[in-house]
């Protein structure tokens, strides 16, 4: 379930589940790696992509993509 939450951008929910798993199995390297991976995610950026439901949001994203980066 934690992986599903993570893939959907529900980082806080995934982290709660991973931490609960780690309480019961402190040597679980897969969970340790998952926690390390998602604690480095910028949740504001994830939220932006998850909430892109309208045409206006998508157009703003398109403009961001073609923005000249220097």
C-alpha positions as CSV (number, residue, x, y, z in Angstrom):
1,X,0.0,0.0,0.0
2,X,2.9,2.4,0.8
3,X,4.3,2.0,-2.7
4,X,0.9,2.8,-4.2
5,X,0.6,5.9,-2.1
6,X,4.1,6.9,-3.1
7,X,3.4,6.4,-6.8
8,X,0.2,8.5,-6.5
9,X,2.2,11.3,-4.9
10,X,0.7,10.8,-1.4
11,X,4.2,11.0,0.2
12,X,3.2,11.6,3.8
13,X,0.8,8.6,3.8
14,X,3.5,6.4,2.2
15,X,6.0,7.5,4.8
16,X,3.7,6.7,7.7
17,X,3.3,3.2,6.4
18,X,7.0,2.7,5.7
19,X,7.8,3.9,9.2
20,X,5.3,1.5,10.7
21,X,6.8,-1.4,8.8
22,X,10.2,-0.4,10.0
23,X,9.1,-0.4,13.6
24,X,8.3,-4.1,13.2
25,X,11.3,-5.0,11.1
26,X,14.2,-2.7,11.7
27,X,16.5,-4.6,9.3
28,X,14.2,-4.2,6.3
29,X,16.6,-2.6,3.7
30,X,13.9,-2.2,1.1
31,X,11.8,0.0,3.5
32,X,15.0,1.8,4.6
33,X,15.7,2.7,1.0
34,X,12.1,3.7,0.4
35,X,12.2,6.1,3.4
36,X,15.5,7.6,2.2
37,X,14.1,8.0,-1.3
38,X,10.8,9.7,-0.4
39,X,12.3,12.0,2.3
40,X,14.3,13.6,-0.4
41,X,11.2,14.3,-2.6
42,X,10.1,17.9,-2.9
43,X,6.4,17.5,-2.0
44,X,5.5,20.9,-3.5
45,X,6.7,19.7,-6.9
46,X,4.9,16.4,-6.6
47,X,1.8,18.2,-5.5
48,X,1.9,20.4,-8.6
49,X,2.0,17.4,-11.0
50,X,-0.7,15.4,-9.1
51,X,-3.1,18.3,-9.1
52,X,-2.8,19.2,-12.8
53,X,-6.4,18.6,-13.6
54,X,-7.5,21.6,-15.7
55,X,-6.5,22.8,-19.1
56,X,-5.1,25.9,-17.5
57,X,-2.8,23.9,-15.2
58,X,-1.6,21.9,-18.2
59,X,-0.9,25.0,-20.2
60,X,1.0,26.5,-17.4
61,X,3.1,23.3,-17.2
62,X,3.7,23.4,-21.0
63,X,5.0,27.0,-20.7
64,X,7.3,25.9,-17.9
65,X,8.6,23.1,-20.1
66,X,9.5,25.4,-23.0
67,X,10.9,28.1,-20.7
68,X,14.5,28.8,-21.7
69,X,16.7,27.6,-18.9
70,X,20.0,29.4,-18.5
